[in-house]
């Protein structure tokens, strides 16, 4: 018998008798009314659908409609991803969620030497409007909600989506969905940035401002803690860093002269849902609590919609294991339950084989069925915030909120998000937390079934493999596009885009013009880089 196969027994010692959440918050053996401080809990939390929204932003919870069910989809070319979209819609998905390949995420064309070996591998390859036209062929944009997980070239993807809507004769005011756009978390965690922070933020603010005026039902930004958590942060850090980013965007939009009540309801958030069940529920409740108070007390929001934190959640990709991958079905189900009990508006459930490769059709279907069973069979939608009032959950919600607020104050003391970035604050915090977690795993203070306990070999399922022919096919199509388009028109549009980028005007209209002239993602990104320059951290 190996150490990993040894039976799991409770051990009481000075080192292990104290239980903690994944964020290191101590968990007592028993909770009672005294742990809530004797205050009026109803006054502190409010009712579901009422300020400060700890118990949810809708008074009826999911009784009338469950959350939007999304599955991340994107692989190979636009044609293959379009087929996956239609497959998911046919199986009951209620919102599309688009994954882009690494070259697209970095603003590179598929034939760029730096793209070699990555085209269509981690998501769909998009080089031009022609790809978006194929991506949404036969899909009525007036009837679907589309999420796009992309940041650096996010304004370009939005422009392509708008251009497709124009070709379908769908008014922009009818478009629904979410664009991620959150460049601050790229500097904090995912590192898919190119320009210095200030011009990058200008693109984000231009995108938000344009959508507020022209695409009012579309969320132009999804302020993302998910990637911060996946990089190694704990739940408290994820919450604090995400809300600090959100506060920074709000401050900058107000400084532009926008009234907070004109744009605040257009902001959305994106959170990870990890393995510690109660901590994740408490985190989502604390997020709404902090944000509502922040919007009202700091920014003077009058409209209740401005104080409501709308969120999308995704089960934790980093929690998936390549060892015994079928165990991931169980992990994802509990994480999805936590998201529902935490009051999410939209949910993506990971597929059990994603630690090995892009998900297969069978794995994607099972992930979607997990949500459907949860919504239709478990009773979780019958009443809002069913765990509200729990001594443990309410104490944990309060503890997480206080710890996150303290971290947010620390960021302010450093001068705000950008100065904290430039000082390396976020990276150091996340690195230390990730190191502690790995140490806990190696010492078996934290257990992962199939990895450091109950580890036994298991058969691996068939996985989706992307053939190299996909890249060659995408490059051929791109080069044919450059030969067939009106190149003079494309170059003129790129020149106008640079002129506007050097001014104070909003860049979305010239981006749309360039996209409709079939300028490529790489050409538009290069135009911005020539204007804004590049960036490398100095810490």
N, C-alpha and C positions, 0 to 999 in steps of 0.2 A: 504493500500500500504506500503510495507516494504522499508527500505532505499535502498536495492539492486534493487528494482523495480522502483525507482523514475526515471522520465525522465532525460536524460542527457542533460544539458544545459551548454553552455560556461559561465564560471565565470571569470570575470576580477577582480583581486585583486592583491596586492603586492606579494602574495604567488604563484598565478597561472598564471599570465599574461605572465611570461617568460616560453616559451616552451623549452624543452630540449629533446635530444635523450635519449635512455635508458642508455647511458654512461655518461649522464649529460652534453653533449656538447650543449651549447645554440643554439637555432634555431631562426634566425631573421624572422620578418614578410615578408621581401622581400630581394631577392638577385639580384645583378646587376654586371656588369663588374668590378666595383671598388672592389668587394669582392675577385677578383682574383689577385689583386695587380698590375695590368697593365702589367704583364710579358707576354712573348710569350708562350702561353699555349701549342702549338704544340711542341715547343722545349722541354718543361718541361715533357710532357707526352709521346711524340712520337706517332707513328701510331700503330694500332693493329699489333701484331707480331714483333714489334721492341722494342729495349731497350728504357726505363726501364719497358716496358710491363704492365704499368698501364691499358692500354686499351685491354689487352688480349695477350696470347702467340701465337695465330694463326692469320695471317693476314686476313683470311677469316671468322674468328669466327666459327659459326656452319653452314655455307652455304653448305659445302660439307658433313659433318657428324655432327649430334647433339651429345650432351654429352652422356657418357655411363650411362645407366639407371640401377640402382641397387635397390633391395629391401632386407632389412635385413631378413635373414631366418635362423631359427634354433630352434627346439623344440623337446623334447622327445629324441628319439634315432636317430642314423644315418639313419636308414631305413626311418623313418617318414620325416626327413629333406631332404633326397634324393628325396622323392616324392614331397615335396614342391619346391625344386629346379626345377624339371622337369615341375611342374605346372607353375612356373613363366617363365621359358624359352619358354614354349608353348604359353604364353600370351604376349610375346614380350619383356621380359627382356633381356638386352644385356650384363649383367655382374652379376655373383653370389656374394652374400655378406653373409658371414657366422657368425652367432652369436653362441657363446659357453655358456654353463651353468656356474654357479658360481664356482662349484668345478674344472672344467677344467681351468677356468680363473686363479684360485689360485694354479694350479699345483697339485690338489688332485685327487686321484682315487675315483671312485663312491662308493666303499665300505669303504672308510675312514670314521670313526665316525663323523668327522667334515662336511661331505657331506650330512648327513642325512636330508631329506626333501627338498633338493635343486637340486637333480639330474634331468636333463632334463627340469627344470622349466623355466629358463630365456634364454635358448638356448639349443643347442644340447650337449649331453653328449659324450665326447671323452676320452677313456681310453688308447687306443692302436691303432696301425696301422690297426687292424681289423676293427675298427670303421671308419677310413678314407677310407678303401677299400669299405665299405658299403655306406659311404657318397657320394662317387663319382661314384658309380656303374652305368654303362650305360651313363656316361657323358664324352665326349672326352676332355681331358685337353688341347689338342692342339687347340681347337676351342673356349674355353670359357676364360674369364678373371675372376679370383676369388679373392675376397677380404676377408681377415680373421681378424676379430676384436679381437685381443688377444695380450697380452704383456709379462707377466712374463714367460710363457712357449712358447713364440712365436717361438724360434728356433726349438723346438720340433715339432710344427705344420708344420713349413716349411719342416723339414725333412720327416714328414709323407706325405706331398704333393709331395715331390720329389720321395719318395718311390713308391707312386701310379703311378706317371708318368713313372717310370722305368718299372713297371708292364704293363703299356699300351704301352711301347716302344715309348714314346714321349720324344724327346731330350729336355734336360733342357733349351736349347737356344730358344725353341719355347714356353715355359711357360710364360703366362702373368697374372698379378694380383698384389695384394698389401698385404703386411703383416704389421700390425700396429706397433708392436715392440717398441713403444715409451715409455720407462720406466720412463723417466723424468716426464712426465705428470702424471704418477701413483703416484709418490711422491708428486706432486703438488696438485692433485685433487682426483683421483679415488681410491687410496690406495690399489691397487691390486699388492703389491710388497712383497718380502720375504727376499731377500738378501740385504746387504749394497749397497749403490749407486755405488761405484766403480766396484765391480765385476758384478753388474747388467749391468752397462754400457759396460763392457768388452764383455758380451754376445751380446749386441746390435751391437757393432762395429764388432765383429766376423761375425755376421749374414750379415751385410751390405757388408763387405769385401768379404765374400763367394759368395754372389749373384752377385756382380760386376764382379767377375771372372767366375762364373759358370752358373748363371741364369740371363743373361744380360737384358732380357725384363721384368723382375719381379721387382717391387718396394719393396725393403726389409724393408722399414720403411715408416710409415705415421705419420708424426710429427703432433700431434693432439691438436688442440685448442678446439675441440668439447666438451670433457669431462671437460675441464677447465671452459668453458662457462656454461655447465650444473650444475657445482658445485656452481655457483653463481657469476662468474666473469662477467664484462660487456664486450662490444665489444672491447674496447681499451685494456683492460687487456688480453683478449683472444688473441688478435693479438700480443701484446708485449711479453707475456709469451711463446707463441708458437714459434715465430721467435727467441727468446732468446734460447730456447731449440734447435732449428735447428742450430743456430750459434755454440752452444756448441758441438753438434755432429760433425760439420764440423771441428772445431778446433781440436778435438780429433783424427779424421781420418787423418788430415794433420800431426799431431804430430806422428802418426804411420808411416808416410813416404809415404802416398798415395798422389798422385797429385790431386788437386782439380778438374781438368777437367776430371779425370778418374772416379770420383764417383758422382759428384754433380747432374748430370742429373738422377741419380737413387734415389734421395730423393723426397718424395712427402709429401703433407700437407693435413690436414683434418680440415675443419672449420664448425662451427655451423651457421645456418642461422635463426635468431630470428625474432621478430615481427616488429621492426622498419625498414621499407622497405628501405629507402634511406641510413640509417646507415649501413645496411648489404651490400648493393651494394658497398658503399664507402670503407668499411672494406676490401672486397676482392680485390678491385683495389689497395688500399694502401698496402696490403700484397705483391703483385707482385712488386710494386714500391720499397718498402724497401728492399726486398730480392735481387732484381736485383742490386741495388746500393751496398748492403753489399757484395755480391759475387764478384763484380768487384773491389770495392775500398779496402775492407779489405783483401780478399783472392786472388786477382789478377787473377780471372778467365778469360781465353782468349776465350773459347768456348761459343758462345751465349746460347747453350743449358744449360750450367751450371748456367746461370743467370735467367732461366725461372722457376718460381714457379708453379709446377703442383699441382692441388688441387682436392680433393673430398669434396663435401659438403653434409650435411644432415640437413633437416629441424629440428627445435628445439624441441626435446622431452620434455624439461622442460616447453614449452609453451602449451603443450596439457593439456586439462582440463577434469577431470572426470565428471564435471557438463556439461550438454548439449554437449555430445561428438560429435554430428554431426557438431557443430561449428568448430571442428578441421579440417574438410575437407576444409573449407574456409581459415583457418590459413595456412595450409600446401600449398595450391595453391599459396597464395601470397608469402610465403617464397621460394617456388620453383621458382617463377618468379624472385625474387631477386637474387637467385643463378645463374639463367641463364643470367640475365642482368649484374651480376658481373663477368661472364666469367668462371664458373667452368668447369672442364673437366669430372666430374663424379658426379652423384647426387643420393641420396637416399631420398625418400619422406616417411615420417612417416604415419602410418595407423591411422585412426581417433579413434580407440578403444584402443590405446596403453597405455592410462592413466589408463585403467582398467585391461588389461591382455595382453598376447601375441596376436598379431593380428589374426583375422579370415581370411579365404580365401577371403571372400567378401571384407573385409577392405583392404587387401593387393592388390587385383585387382584394387580397386578404387584408391589407392595410386599410383599404376603404371600407370593407365589411366590418372591421373593428369599430369604426366610427358609427356605422349604421346600426349595429347591434347595440352599442352603447346608447344611442339616441332613441331607438325604437323598442328595446326589450328590457333595459335595466331599471327604468323608472327614474333615472337621474334628471330627466327633463320635467318631472312633475311639479317641482316647487323650486323657486329661486334660493340660492345659497343655503342648501339643506344642512350644512355644517355650522352655519352661523350661530353663535352663542356657545359653542364648545369651549370649555375652559382652556383646553390645550391650544386649539386653533386660534382663538382670540388673543391669547397670551403670545403665541408665536408670531401672529400678524403684527402685533404692537412692537415686539422685539425687532423683527426684520425692518419695520418702518423706521424705528429709532436708529438702528445701525446704518441703514442706507442714508438717512438724512445727515448723519454725522459725516459720512464719506462725501456727500455732496457739499457740505460746508468746507471740508478740506480742499476740494477742487476749487471752490470759490476763493479760498485763502491763497491758492497758488496763482490766482488771476483769471481763472476760468478754464474752459476745456482746452483751448488752443495752447495757452502757456503751459498747462499741465502736460499736454502732449509733447511739447518741445522739451520739457524737462524729463521726459521718460517716465512720468509718474504711473500711468496706466500699465505700461509694459512691465514695470517692476512689480507692481501689485499682483498682476495676473501670473507672472512667472513664479513668484513666491508661493502663491496658492497652488498652482499646478505642481510645483515641486513637493509641497507638503502632501498633496493627494497621492502622488506616486509613491512617496515614502510610506504612507499609510497602507497602500496596496501591498507593497513589498514586505511589510511587517505584518500583514494580515489584520491590521486594525480596521480596515475596510474590506468587505467581502464582495466579490463578483462571482456569481455562480458560473461554473464552467471555465473560469480563468484562474483564480487563486483558491477556490474551494470547489469540490465536486468536479474536478477537471478530468474528463475522460474524452478520448477521441470520439468524434461523431462524423457521420457522412456529411459532406458539404453538398448543398443543392446545386443543380445546374445554374450557371450564371450567364448573364447577358454579356456578350463579347462584341466589341466594336471593331470591324474589319478596317484595315488600312485603306481599302478601296473607297471608303467614305470620304477621307480627306482628299484623295485625288479627284473624286467626283465634285466635291464642293469647290475646289480650286478651278477646275475646268469651267464650272458655271460662273464663277466670279470673273474670270478672264474674258469669257464670252460677253458678260454684262458690260465690261469696260469697252469692248469693241463695238457694241451695239447702241450704247446710250449716246446722247448728245453731249460730248465731252466739253465743248465750249460752254454749254449751259451749266454743267456740273462745276467747272472751274470758276465760272463767274459767281455761282452761289457760294462756293467756298471762300472766295475773296470777300463777298459781302458779309459772310459770317465772321471773318477776322476783323473787318471794320467795326462791326457791332460789338465784338468782344473787347475791342480797345476803348469803346465808349461806355456809357452808363446804362444803355438801353438793354431791354430784355432779350436774351439770346434765343429764346424758343422760336419766334417767327422765322429768323434766318436759318435755324436748324431744320425746321419743317421745309423750307424752300430747298435746302441742300438735299434733304432726304428725297423729296419728290423729284429732284433732278438725278436721282440714283447715285449720288455721292455715297461712298462707302463709309462704314464705321471707322475704319483705319484712317481714311482721308480726313474725316471730320475731327477725329481725335488729334491727328497731326496738326491740323489748322489751329486747334486750341493750344497744343504744346508749343508751337512756334510763337504764339501770342503770350502765353502764361509762363513758359519755362517748365523745368522739371523740379523734383524735390527729393531730397534724401535727408532723413533725420540726423541731427548732429549730436545727439546724446550717446 
